[in-house]
């Protein structure tokens, strides 16, 4: 029997190796359901945005996307779970300025570094905080509120949705800019803070606009100003803080999509393509706007730059206000 030519033998061996490699290669991303972890309770702005984003990702990536709430430690528990997950793109997180930046100014120990242990994927949206008061308060403008609080015996009280978070720091910035005698009263979330304001327990609250919007629209709360550079499209008659006479007072809450560090490049590329597709989805963008948010669909580089800037912005104010969280 004739022997098989050496060239054919080598060619056959090479084809066998290639075939085996193709069989063993990981499946294309995504090939199974994706978890979307939210470090905050259901019903808040981060949760609402995560669920809207999850629906869009599910349509774009053709896989189920399950939103899971992992509240605790100012959003840190959820972000830490993402940081410790496999970087295969099947565990992602939706977070906020709080657990990606502000917490580093107020917590002594955070088990993950948002600049090293996470992959920045995209901003999702930004929202202003809004200064709201009880309609029974005589003040109808920010200057009138300042005058009212200066004349109030014992000073005023401002609520927040929790010590050290964005609304709290916004209140401390207001206190510093106006030199008012204000006492901070923290609550566990937006709902109890608004309840306290409705009940007259506190004088004012800075809250994310989506959370406060239903109460403003129903007349249960009075909006005096928003903290963004421009007026909110959904509240066109409400001044900015700058227009109200408070200089250098731009504070935007923002929300973002991220994954574990060293994520699979193929997964990053697919998610990036999905985000770019959303930027042309009018129905999705309108849904975000109707929530009182401004769509901010970007890339990972823009998010990384924002995280770095926000981590540098707040420590001096936090030190001045004496804010500490364990």
N, C-alpha and C positions, 0 to 999 in steps of 0.2 A: 504494500500500500504506500502510495506516495505521501511524503510528509507535507504538512501545511506550511506554506511559505512564511518566513519570519515576519514579513511586513503585515500580512493578514492577521497573524497571531497578535501582534502588538496593537493593530487597529481594533481587533475584537476586544482585547483587554481594556483599551481606553474607553470604548463605548460602554463596556460593562461597568466601569468605574463611574462614568458620567451618569448612567442610568441609576446606579445605586445612590449617587449623590442627589439626584433629582427626587428620588423617593424619600430620602432622609431629610431633605430641606424643610424648614418650618413652613406652614401654610401661609398664604398671603394674608396680610392684615387688612381688615379684621375678619376672623373666622369664628368668633364666639362672642357672647354678650360682654358688654363693657359696664363696669361699675363707675358711677360718678358720685364721689364722696363730698358731702357738704358739712363743714364744721360748725354749722349753726342749726337751731331748731327749725321745724317746719313753719311755714307761714311768713317768714321774714323775707327781706329783699333778696338775700343771697339764695335762699331756697327757691323763691319764685323764678329768679333768673336761671338757676340750675335746671329747673324742670322745663322751662321754655327752650333752653339750649339743648337739653337732653333729647327733646323731640326732634329738633333739627339734626342733631348728630345721628340719631337713629335712622332718619330718612336718607341722609347723605352716605352713611357707612353701611347701610343695609344690615344692621345688627341691633338687637335689643340694647337699650341703655337704661340701666336701673339706677335711679337716684336714691342714695342712702344718706340719711342724716346722722352725723357723728358729732353732736354738740359737746362743748366743754373747753375750758382753758382758753376762752376768747377765740374759739375757732381752731386752736392749736391741736386738739386731739385728731380732728379730721385730717388736717394738713400733715401731721406726723405719720398717720397711717398711709397716706399717699407716698410720703418720703421713704417709707420702709417697704413698699410694695415692689413686686417685680417690674422692671422697666420695659415691659413688653407692650405697653399701651392699652392694657385691659383694665387698669385701675387709674382713674384720673380724678382730679379734684376741681371744684369750683370754690374759690375763696374770695377774700375781700382785702381791702387795704389793711384791715385789722390783723388777720393771721399771716399776711405776707410782708407786712412792714411795721405797723404801729406797735404791735406786741413787743418788738425788740426794744422799744423805749420804756416799756412799763413792766415787763416780766424780767426777773433776774436770771432765770434759767429756762431756755427753750430747747427742746431736744432735737430740733432740726434747724437748718440754716436755709432760709428761703432763696438765698443766692447760690448755694452750693449743693443742697440736697434735693432740689426740685428742678424740673425742666419747665421754663416759662413757655407757654404755648400761644396764648392770645388774651388780650383784654376782651371783655364781653360788653360791658356798659359802664357808664359813670352816672352818678346822680348827685345833685346838690343836697346838702342838708338844708332844712327849712326851719326858720325860727317861728315857733307857734306859741300862742298864748290862749288862755281861756277868754271867750268873748265877753265875760263879765269884767275883765280887766279894762280899765278906762283907756289904755294906750292903743292907738290905732296905727302908729308908726314907730319905727325904731327910736327916733329921738324922744318921742313921748314916753316910750317904755323906759328909757334911760332916766328921764326926769322923774317918772313915777317911782322907780326903784331907789333913786337917790334920796327921795323924800320919805321912803317907807321906813318906819321904825324897825330897827334890828336888821335891816337889809333884806335882800331877796333870796329866793331859793330857786335853783335850776335843777331840773331832772335830767337824767341820762339813762340810756339803755344798758348801762353797766360800766363799772370803773375801768378807765383806761382805753375805752373804745373810741371810735370816731366821733360820735355825738358828744361824749364827755370832753374830749380834747377840744372840740369846737366851742363848747360852753366855756372852757377855761381860756380859750383864745379871746372870746367875747369879754370875759371878765378882765383879762389883761389889757385889752384895747380900750376899755371904757373906765377902768379903775373903779368898778362898782364893788360894793360889798355883797358878794354872792356866795351862798353856801351850796355845795354840790350834794345832791341826793340821788344815789344810784338805785336803779331798779333792775330786775332780771328780765330785760327785754323791752321791746317797744310797747307792747300792749299794756303792761302794768305802769309804764312811765306815762303813757297817754291817759290812762285811767286816773292816775294821781293828778295830772293837770286838769282833767275834766272835773275832778272833785275839789279843786282849789287847794290841794296840799302843797303845790309848788307854783311859782310864778311864770316859768317859761321852760321850754324844751327845744333843743335842736335835735331833729330826727331826720333820718333818710326820707326824702320826699315820698317814695312809694308807700311807705308805712303810714305816713301822716295824711296822705292825699284824700282818702275817703272821708276823714273827719273834717278836712278843710272844705271839701266839696259839699258836705252836708250842713256846714255852718256850725258844727260843734266845736271847731277850733278856728282861730283867726291866724292867718299867715301874715307875718310882717315883712319877711325878707328871705331870699334864698342866698346860699353861700357860693354860688357859681359865678363865673366871670360875666355871664349873660343871663337874662331872665329865662326862666323855665318856660318852654313852649306851652305846657299844659296849664301854667299859671301866669299868663302874660301881664296881668295887672299887678303882680307882686314884685317889688323892687329887689335888686341885688343889695347886698350889704354895702358895696361901694357906693351905689346910688343913695343909700340911706345915710351916708356920711361916715361909714367905718372903713378907713383905708386899709389896704393890704389884708384883705379878709376873704381870700378865695380858698375854699375847702370843698373838694369833690370826693365823695365816696366812690370807690370803683371796685369792680368785680372781674375776676379773671379765671381762665382755664389753665391748669397746670398738670404736670405728671411727675413721676419720680425722676431723679437725676439719671443721666446716661440712657435716656429712652432710645428704643430701637428707631434708627433714622427713618425706616420705612413707615413706622407708625406716625412719627412726627410729620412726615410728608403728607400722609393721607389725612391726618387731622387738619393740617394747614390748608389743604385743598378744600376740605369741608367748610372751614371757617371762611375762606375766600368766597365760596359759593353762597354762603349766608348773607354776605355783604350786598348781594343783589336780590335778596328775597324780600320784596316789599311787604308781604304779609307779616313776616317775622319782625322786620324793623318797625313796622307800625305797632305791633304788639308790645315791643319794648318801650316805644314812645308813650303808648297809652298807660303803661305802668309808671310813667313819670321819669323814665331813664333816658339817657342819651346813648344810642348804640356806639360802641367803640371797638369794632372788630379789627384787630391789628395782627401783627406777627409777634413771635417770641422776643425778638430784639427790642421792640418798643416796650413790651411788658417788663423785661429785665431792667431797662433804663428807668422806668417809673418806680419799680421796687427800690432800686438803689437811691433814687432821689428822695422818696418818702421815708426811707430808713434814716436819712440824714436830717430830715426836716424837723422832727418832733422832740428829740431828746432834751433840748434846752428848755422848751416850754414844760415838759414833764417834770424836769428837775425843779423849775421855778414853782410849779404848782404842788410839788411834794407828792406826786402820784406814785404809788407802789402797789404791785400785785405779786402775790406769792406764786 
